[in-house]
Amino acid sequence: MPRLVLASQSPARLATLQAAGVTPEVVVSGVDEDKALADAAERFGELDPADAVLVLAQAKAEEVASRLEEARDDADPDGSTPEADGPDDEGPTDVIVIGCDSMLEVDGAIVGKPADADAARERWRSMRGGKAVLHTGHWVVDLRDDTAGGTGGTIGSTSSTTVWFADIDDDEIDAYVATGEPLHVAGSFTIDGLGGPYVERIEGDHHGVVGISLPLLRELLAELNVPWRTLRTP
């Protein structure tokens, strides 16, 4: 069974995978997001939101993959392959790395996590009664060696879901922001937490709003010859 490494510290992404029967290891990336976006804009020009999240997902997945490869090389300098890989090995040879990033697009502008409670309140006042698009970039890096069926592939795609918000009043917004939840998530809301009652409907994959689209991830893994069923924890 391939070992999945999630290059994200998001509890929601981890919980979504676990609910689907997959228990990944978590290795948080050290990517400077502002620099990664600036570098990409310099190379490719202005990025739209769907491309921006894909750039960051790729940067996170590849940064973690690079660290794991370095650990493998350091642990096995002669290039030999260990007979078996346990969960505590520093140099796994059967790993698939997944990076994700999410941004909310409101009226054509990208919004991430709010700077503070005032910013979260203002964002909700602008979103209430309206709609926005939640973009989540996914990037997958195949670090498996030949004996584990590795392809050496590195691929990605973006899930985009339209979200319609309830027309809530200022008191409701103040109460929601006071919970602290909107301060820690892109777009200042969740669909799977305290913000759920304020989302009237969506168009697209609701998992993508949480932060990781399971159907899209299954398709990306299939392109790397990794059937979803092989990831489920026995």
Beta strands, then each sheet from edge to edge (+ up, - down):
strand 1: 3-6
strand 2: 25-26
strand 3: 95-106
strand 4: 109-111
strand 5: 131-142
strand 6: 154-165
strand 7: 199-203
sheet 1: 2+ 1+ 3+ 4-
sheet 2: 2+ 1+ 3+ 5- 6+ 7-
end
